[in-house]
Structures are given as structure tokens and as C-alpha cells.
Amino acid sequence: MEKFLNNKKIEDLKPVYLIESRSEKIIDEKIKEIKNYFKNKIDTGSDLKSVNENDDIIINDLFNFLSTPSFFSLRKILVIKNIDKVPKDVLSFISDYIKNNPSFKNNSIIFLSCTDSRKVTSLIRDISTYGEIVKIDNAISEDLKKRLREKNDLNAIKFTPNASNIFLENVGDDPILFESEYEKILSNVYFDKNRTVDEDKIKALVTRSAESTIFELIDNIGKKNFSGAVSIIPDLIQGNTAIDNSLLITIISNMFRMFKVILYLKSEKNGIDSAISFLQKNINAKPYFFNILIRKYQGFEKKYSYDEIIKVLDCLNEFDIRIKSKSSFSAKALLNSLILSMQLISEKNN
């Protein structure tokens, strides 16, 4: 079903489609896809009509729209979102029109959507005869944030905002990890009355990627929770006394990036814009991720003075040189030393 209109000519499309999904997010995505498909193929101003269950739908207007030939487009397009929730007289009109007006099949295309086809049984037989019924039971978006919303809709699960953010941070950009960790959550809450997922449940159930563990360590530095940062070091090292320099460099680089953003945020002029621009140049991520980082760093910015940030950046530079010098060192000792140095900087400035 994904991009079901792609590579099809308008004259080859069927006269009526019913898109069924329990996810409103998926339905919205399909309606957007329909409108984009016809954007350059018909006069959308006069020959595309889109309504939903919340609109004041006038049956005579629908009849006139469908039955009046177009002078500008090959076919007229009617989109009705949530046909299962519109007034009964509208549903009856659409059902009768499809059944009793064979000429419409040459002049127009009707796209209907619903979340429950059991409520539109009067349409099912005729749509099966003249058109196509497409049921979408799986999330379709490649964007993991949208995909999470779709899967929650499909499974009637509610994530709190913090739970969503933590889950997405934990799985990173790995779609396979996303699916496996989501299944853990689904099996855990499926039989709960409210099916609500909070951040405690995420922390208890979801495996942290190496990337998310780094983020947690750095977040603790941003909060000045230095003991919390130290407690995460074993998870990063995973019992080894030696570790690939590339991971240590990643940790230092991410810390440096955070404090550079905080420095931008301290600017009185265009601080947020400069911070976002810096992140966009240094991170290959979805737009929503930048907003999460900025909100988080705005909280951290209040905990650090300008002088502290400058001293921390100098400290990070020194440790970066030590790591890249190829000298022998204990990764655990180096990370502990780095965090202690930051703690001392903080204490001297208070």
C-alpha cells in the first residue's frame, strides 16, 4: 500500500478506494500522499474536495461536485476522512451514489478512509466490486518518531512525552532495534487497562544502545550529576580495562558539542538560532531530534556560568589530545579523571 499511487496514470486508477487503518497517523499520511499525487495532475482548486467527520458536510454539495463534469481535469477527486464517523445520511449518500451512478466511474475518484470497516458494511460490497479496499495493519513510516506514533495508534498504546523521547534515544536510528524493543513494551502492557508507558517502564524494559549510554553519561554531566555520570562508566566499558580509542573520542566530541551549544545559548543575540545552526552542521539527524537537544541543553545552560564553560572546553581539549596521543592508559581511569576534573571546575566556580 505504501505510495500506492506511484507510477500509476490517473486514467488507470479505480473509481473508489477505501483505506482502513486503526492508526489516524497512517490515514493522515495516506491522505497527504493522495493530495500530493494529484497536485500537478488536476486543477486542485476546483476539482479536489476533501472533508472529514468534523466538517459540516452538505449532501447536495457532494452530489453537485461529483456529478458536474470538469472542464479542467481528467477526473474529479473526492476525499472523505473517517467515513465510519460521518453522519448516517452522508454514509448512505456515498453508498447509493457508488451503486446507482455508473457514470461517476469515468468522471471522478472517491477516496474514503476509516478506522473500523465494521461500521461501513453497506459500502464494502460495492467498493469491492468497483474499487479497492486496502487494510493497513503495520506502521509504514521510515521516520522512527512517526513510526512510534503509528504503532501506538495501531495498538492503542499511550507513551508519555518523556517515555517517547527516552525510547527514541535508546534505539538511536536502528530500525531493527526499534522493532525488537517495541515488541518488549507491547507484550508487557498489552493486557493493562490503560496501556500507558512511562519513562520508568522504558528504563526497565528497553535495551540501551551504546549511543544512548553515551547520551546518558553526557546528560548527567550537563545536569552536574557527576556521581551519576561515574556510575554509567561500567556500562560503557562493559568490564574491559581497555577500550577502542574511537569510543573515547566519540564521548569527548559529544561533550564538546554539548558545551559549545550551551555557549551559543548563553549568547544574548540569536543564541538559539546559532545553536540550531551549529547542530545542523555537526549532526546528521531528523529535525525533531534537534528540538529535543535544544530543549535539553537550555536546561543545562542554566547550571553553568560562562567562565565554567570556557574552562570545561579547555579541559576537554586537553583530554582529547591525551586520547589521540596513542599513549597507554586505562579507559576507566581516564573517564573518571575527566569527570573529576569537570566536578572540580564546577566546585571552584560556586
ABEGO torsion letter per residue (X at the ends): XBGAABGBBAAABBABBBBBBABAAAAAAAAAAAAAAAAAABBAAAABBBBBAABBBBAAAAAAAAABBBAABABBBBBBBGAAABBAAAAAAAAAAAAABAAAAAABBBBBBBABAAAAAAAAAAAAAABBBBBBABBABABAAAAAAAAAAAAGBBBBAAAAAAAAAAAEABAAAAAAAAAAAAAAAAABAAGBBBAAAAAAABBBBAAAAAAAAAAAAAAGBAAAAAAAAAAAAGGBABBBAAAAAAAAAAAAAAAAAAAAAABABGAAAAAAAAAAAABBBBAAAAAAAAAAAAAAAAABBAAAAAAAAAAAAAAAAAAAAGBBBBAAAAAAAAAAAAAAAAAAAX
